């Protein structure tokens, strides 16, 4: 899959029918991954939540 996550793809992932995709956004402070972009990390409070690199 690439790029966009649709409701059907999320449902399949939750049901265990597909491989989990890496998170779209990652906090540089605590390395927590998220599917949505936050301005402030809900886990550690860092202001550095950016798009995750897919190849790394």
Backbone atoms as SQL, in Angstrom:
CREATE TABLE atoms (id INTEGER PRIMARY KEY, chain TEXT, resi INTEGER, resn TEXT, atom TEXT, x REAL, y REAL, z REAL);
INSERT INTO atoms VALUES
  (1, 'A', 1, 'UNK', 'N', 0.848, -1.179, 0.000),
  (2, 'A', 1, 'UNK', 'CA', 0.000, 0.000, 0.000),
  (3, 'A', 1, 'UNK', 'C', 0.884, 1.229, 0.000),
  (4, 'A', 2, 'UNK', 'N', 0.366, 2.295, -0.442),
  (5, 'A', 2, 'UNK', 'CA', 1.189, 3.475, -0.422),
  (6, 'A', 2, 'UNK', 'C', 0.405, 4.692, -0.021),
  (7, 'A', 3, 'UNK', 'N', 1.035, 5.503, 0.789),
  (8, 'A', 3, 'UNK', 'CA', 0.477, 6.805, 1.075),
  (9, 'A', 3, 'UNK', 'C', -0.746, 6.835, 1.955),
  (10, 'A', 4, 'UNK', 'N', -1.898, 6.947, 1.354),
  (11, 'A', 4, 'UNK', 'CA', -3.144, 7.195, 2.085),
  (12, 'A', 4, 'UNK', 'C', -3.727, 5.936, 2.703),
  (13, 'A', 5, 'UNK', 'N', -4.253, 6.116, 3.891),
  (14, 'A', 5, 'UNK', 'CA', -4.924, 5.038, 4.593),
  (15, 'A', 5, 'UNK', 'C', -6.432, 5.261, 4.484),
  (16, 'A', 6, 'UNK', 'N', -7.136, 4.279, 3.961),
  (17, 'A', 6, 'UNK', 'CA', -8.578, 4.387, 3.818),
  (18, 'A', 6, 'UNK', 'C', -9.255, 3.670, 4.991),
  (19, 'A', 7, 'UNK', 'N', -10.514, 3.959, 5.244),
  (20, 'A', 7, 'UNK', 'CA', -11.207, 3.250, 6.328),
  (21, 'A', 7, 'UNK', 'C', -11.178, 1.730, 6.149),
  (22, 'A', 8, 'UNK', 'N', -11.305, 1.261, 4.904),
  (23, 'A', 8, 'UNK', 'CA', -11.279, -0.183, 4.659),
  (24, 'A', 8, 'UNK', 'C', -9.902, -0.770, 4.974),
  (25, 'A', 9, 'UNK', 'N', -8.836, -0.080, 4.591),
  (26, 'A', 9, 'UNK', 'CA', -7.495, -0.597, 4.877),
  (27, 'A', 9, 'UNK', 'C', -7.221, -0.605, 6.376),
  (28, 'A', 10, 'UNK', 'N', -7.714, 0.407, 7.101),
  (29, 'A', 10, 'UNK', 'CA', -7.549, 0.426, 8.563),
  (30, 'A', 10, 'UNK', 'C', -8.312, -0.723, 9.205),
  (31, 'A', 11, 'UNK', 'N', -9.525, -0.998, 8.718),
  (32, 'A', 11, 'UNK', 'CA', -10.323, -2.101, 9.251),
  (33, 'A', 11, 'UNK', 'C', -9.630, -3.439, 9.005),
  (34, 'A', 12, 'UNK', 'N', -9.106, -3.633, 7.797),
  (35, 'A', 12, 'UNK', 'CA', -8.378, -4.873, 7.493),
  (36, 'A', 12, 'UNK', 'C', -7.161, -5.034, 8.392),
  (37, 'A', 13, 'UNK', 'N', -6.447, -3.933, 8.637),
  (38, 'A', 13, 'UNK', 'CA', -5.266, -3.971, 9.500),
  (39, 'A', 13, 'UNK', 'C', -5.657, -4.340, 10.926),
  (40, 'A', 14, 'UNK', 'N', -6.751, -3.740, 11.438),
  (41, 'A', 14, 'UNK', 'CA', -7.210, -4.046, 12.789),
  (42, 'A', 14, 'UNK', 'C', -7.669, -5.493, 12.919),
  (43, 'A', 15, 'UNK', 'N', -8.239, -6.037, 11.850),
  (44, 'A', 15, 'UNK', 'CA', -8.712, -7.416, 11.863),
  (45, 'A', 15, 'UNK', 'C', -7.572, -8.410, 11.672),
  (46, 'A', 16, 'UNK', 'N', -6.375, -7.903, 11.378),
  (47, 'A', 16, 'UNK', 'CA', -5.230, -8.789, 11.194),
  (48, 'A', 16, 'UNK', 'C', -5.147, -9.403, 9.813),
  (49, 'A', 17, 'UNK', 'N', -5.844, -8.823, 8.838),
  (50, 'A', 17, 'UNK', 'CA', -5.843, -9.379, 7.487),
  (51, 'A', 17, 'UNK', 'C', -4.714, -8.833, 6.611),
  (52, 'A', 18, 'UNK', 'N', -4.062, -7.767, 7.053),
  (53, 'A', 18, 'UNK', 'CA', -2.941, -7.203, 6.304),
  (54, 'A', 18, 'UNK', 'C', -1.801, -6.902, 7.260),
  (55, 'A', 19, 'UNK', 'N', -0.636, -6.649, 6.683),
  (56, 'A', 19, 'UNK', 'CA', 0.527, -6.288, 7.491),
  (57, 'A', 19, 'UNK', 'C', 0.343, -4.874, 8.034),
  (58, 'A', 20, 'UNK', 'N', 0.794, -4.635, 9.248),
  (59, 'A', 20, 'UNK', 'CA', 0.697, -3.274, 9.784),
  (60, 'A', 20, 'UNK', 'C', 1.625, -2.330, 9.031),
  (61, 'A', 21, 'UNK', 'N', 1.154, -1.121, 8.786),
  (62, 'A', 21, 'UNK', 'CA', 1.977, -0.114, 8.128),
  (63, 'A', 21, 'UNK', 'C', 2.726, 0.672, 9.193),
  (64, 'A', 22, 'UNK', 'N', 3.908, 1.141, 8.859),
  (65, 'A', 22, 'UNK', 'CA', 4.621, 1.973, 9.836),
  (66, 'A', 22, 'UNK', 'C', 3.872, 3.284, 10.061),
  (67, 'A', 23, 'UNK', 'N', 4.037, 3.893, 11.217),
  (68, 'A', 23, 'UNK', 'CA', 3.319, 5.144, 11.483),
  (69, 'A', 23, 'UNK', 'C', 3.709, 6.239, 10.504),
  (70, 'A', 24, 'UNK', 'N', 2.766, 7.126, 10.215),
  (71, 'A', 24, 'UNK', 'CA', 2.995, 8.218, 9.279),
  (72, 'A', 24, 'UNK', 'C', 3.810, 9.349, 9.885),
  (73, 'A', 25, 'UNK', 'N', 3.698, 9.541, 11.199),
  (74, 'A', 25, 'UNK', 'CA', 4.395, 10.627, 11.881),
  (75, 'A', 25, 'UNK', 'C', 5.128, 10.065, 13.093),
  (76, 'A', 26, 'UNK', 'N', 6.266, 10.670, 13.410),
  (77, 'A', 26, 'UNK', 'CA', 7.073, 10.194, 14.534),
  (78, 'A', 26, 'UNK', 'C', 7.578, 11.375, 15.348),
  (79, 'A', 27, 'UNK', 'N', 7.547, 11.216, 16.665),
  (80, 'A', 27, 'UNK', 'CA', 8.073, 12.230, 17.581),
  (81, 'A', 27, 'UNK', 'C', 9.587, 12.064, 17.653),
  (82, 'A', 28, 'UNK', 'N', 10.305, 13.159, 17.496),
  (83, 'A', 28, 'UNK', 'CA', 11.757, 13.097, 17.581),
  (84, 'A', 28, 'UNK', 'C', 12.242, 13.043, 19.025),
  (85, 'A', 29, 'UNK', 'N', 11.384, 13.394, 19.960),
  (86, 'A', 29, 'UNK', 'CA', 11.774, 13.371, 21.370),
  (87, 'A', 29, 'UNK', 'C', 11.731, 11.970, 21.966),
  (88, 'A', 30, 'UNK', 'N', 10.621, 11.259, 21.763),
  (89, 'A', 30, 'UNK', 'CA', 10.457, 9.936, 22.386),
  (90, 'A', 30, 'UNK', 'C', 10.304, 8.800, 21.380),
  (91, 'A', 31, 'UNK', 'N', 10.323, 9.126, 20.076),
  (92, 'A', 31, 'UNK', 'CA', 10.222, 8.141, 18.990),
  (93, 'A', 31, 'UNK', 'C', 8.859, 7.452, 18.912),
  (94, 'A', 32, 'UNK', 'N', 7.835, 8.008, 19.548),
  (95, 'A', 32, 'UNK', 'CA', 6.482, 7.448, 19.450),
  (96, 'A', 32, 'UNK', 'C', 5.949, 7.683, 18.038),
  (97, 'A', 33, 'UNK', 'N', 5.203, 6.730, 17.498),
  (98, 'A', 33, 'UNK', 'CA', 4.646, 6.844, 16.162),
  (99, 'A', 33, 'UNK', 'C', 3.154, 7.111, 16.199),
  (100, 'A', 34, 'UNK', 'N', 2.674, 7.900, 15.234),
  (101, 'A', 34, 'UNK', 'CA', 1.266, 8.271, 15.181),
  (102, 'A', 34, 'UNK', 'C', 0.762, 8.217, 13.742),
  (103, 'A', 35, 'UNK', 'N', -0.530, 7.998, 13.582),
  (104, 'A', 35, 'UNK', 'CA', -1.159, 8.014, 12.256),
  (105, 'A', 35, 'UNK', 'C', -1.609, 9.412, 11.863),
  (106, 'A', 36, 'UNK', 'N', -1.726, 10.311, 12.823),
  (107, 'A', 36, 'UNK', 'CA', -2.122, 11.694, 12.553),
  (108, 'A', 36, 'UNK', 'C', -1.005, 12.610, 13.033),
  (109, 'A', 37, 'UNK', 'N', -0.949, 13.822, 12.481),
  (110, 'A', 37, 'UNK', 'CA', 0.089, 14.765, 12.868),
  (111, 'A', 37, 'UNK', 'C', -0.372, 15.582, 14.073),
  (112, 'A', 38, 'UNK', 'N', 0.431, 15.568, 15.107),
  (113, 'A', 38, 'UNK', 'CA', 0.187, 16.381, 16.295),
  (114, 'A', 38, 'UNK', 'C', 1.155, 17.551, 16.283),
  (115, 'A', 39, 'UNK', 'N', 0.743, 18.681, 16.833),
  (116, 'A', 39, 'UNK', 'CA', 1.660, 19.818, 16.994),
  (117, 'A', 39, 'UNK', 'C', 2.512, 19.617, 18.236),
  (118, 'A', 40, 'UNK', 'N', 1.953, 18.926, 19.217),
  (119, 'A', 40, 'UNK', 'CA', 2.669, 18.593, 20.446),
  (120, 'A', 40, 'UNK', 'C', 2.481, 17.099, 20.683),
  (121, 'A', 41, 'UNK', 'N', 3.564, 16.390, 20.963),
  (122, 'A', 41, 'UNK', 'CA', 3.485, 14.942, 21.197),
  (123, 'A', 41, 'UNK', 'C', 2.641, 14.663, 22.436),
  (124, 'A', 42, 'UNK', 'N', 1.608, 13.824, 22.321),
  (125, 'A', 42, 'UNK', 'CA', 0.773, 13.515, 23.489),
  (126, 'A', 42, 'UNK', 'C', 1.498, 12.637, 24.511),
  (127, 'A', 43, 'UNK', 'N', 2.598, 11.997, 24.115),
  (128, 'A', 43, 'UNK', 'CA', 3.330, 11.132, 25.048),
  (129, 'A', 43, 'UNK', 'C', 4.351, 11.886, 25.891),
  (130, 'A', 44, 'UNK', 'N', 5.147, 12.784, 25.238),
  (131, 'A', 44, 'UNK', 'CA', 6.241, 13.425, 25.980),
  (132, 'A', 44, 'UNK', 'C', 6.185, 14.948, 25.998),
  (133, 'A', 45, 'UNK', 'N', 5.302, 15.558, 25.181),
  (134, 'A', 45, 'UNK', 'CA', 5.189, 17.009, 25.168),
  (135, 'A', 45, 'UNK', 'C', 6.126, 17.716, 24.197),
  (136, 'A', 46, 'UNK', 'N', 6.891, 16.963, 23.430),
  (137, 'A', 46, 'UNK', 'CA', 7.817, 17.556, 22.464),
  (138, 'A', 46, 'UNK', 'C', 7.054, 18.280, 21.362),
  (139, 'A', 47, 'UNK', 'N', 7.660, 19.325, 20.820),
  (140, 'A', 47, 'UNK', 'CA', 7.061, 20.071, 19.711),
  (141, 'A', 47, 'UNK', 'C', 7.581, 19.591, 18.360),
  (142, 'A', 48, 'UNK', 'N', 8.295, 18.471, 18.323),
  (143, 'A', 48, 'UNK', 'CA', 8.913, 17.993, 17.083),
  (144, 'A', 48, 'UNK', 'C', 8.271, 16.680, 16.651),
  (145, 'A', 49, 'UNK', 'N', 7.063, 16.744, 16.098),
  (146, 'A', 49, 'UNK', 'CA', 6.383, 15.579, 15.536),
  (147, 'A', 49, 'UNK', 'C', 6.331, 15.822, 14.030),
  (148, 'A', 50, 'UNK', 'N', 7.061, 15.001, 13.277),
  (149, 'A', 50, 'UNK', 'CA', 7.195, 15.204, 11.838),
  (150, 'A', 50, 'UNK', 'C', 6.897, 13.921, 11.071),
  (151, 'A', 51, 'UNK', 'N', 6.724, 14.066, 9.767),
  (152, 'A', 51, 'UNK', 'CA', 6.466, 12.917, 8.900),
  (153, 'A', 51, 'UNK', 'C', 7.600, 11.924, 9.029),
  (154, 'A', 52, 'UNK', 'N', 7.249, 10.657, 9.220),
  (155, 'A', 52, 'UNK', 'CA', 8.248, 9.602, 9.363),
  (156, 'A', 52, 'UNK', 'C', 8.851, 9.275, 8.012),
  (157, 'A', 53, 'UNK', 'N', 10.131, 8.923, 8.028),
  (158, 'A', 53, 'UNK', 'CA', 10.790, 8.491, 6.808),
  (159, 'A', 53, 'UNK', 'C', 10.436, 7.025, 6.576),
  (160, 'A', 54, 'UNK', 'N', 9.960, 6.704, 5.387),
  (161, 'A', 54, 'UNK', 'CA', 9.480, 5.347, 5.092),
  (162, 'A', 54, 'UNK', 'C', 10.605, 4.339, 4.880),
  (163, 'A', 55, 'UNK', 'N', 11.748, 4.766, 4.405),
  (164, 'A', 55, 'UNK', 'CA', 12.827, 3.838, 4.111),
  (165, 'A', 55, 'UNK', 'C', 13.698, 3.511, 5.301),
  (166, 'A', 56, 'UNK', 'N', 13.541, 4.206, 6.396),
  (167, 'A', 56, 'UNK', 'CA', 14.446, 4.017, 7.544),
  (168, 'A', 56, 'UNK', 'C', 13.892, 3.055, 8.554);
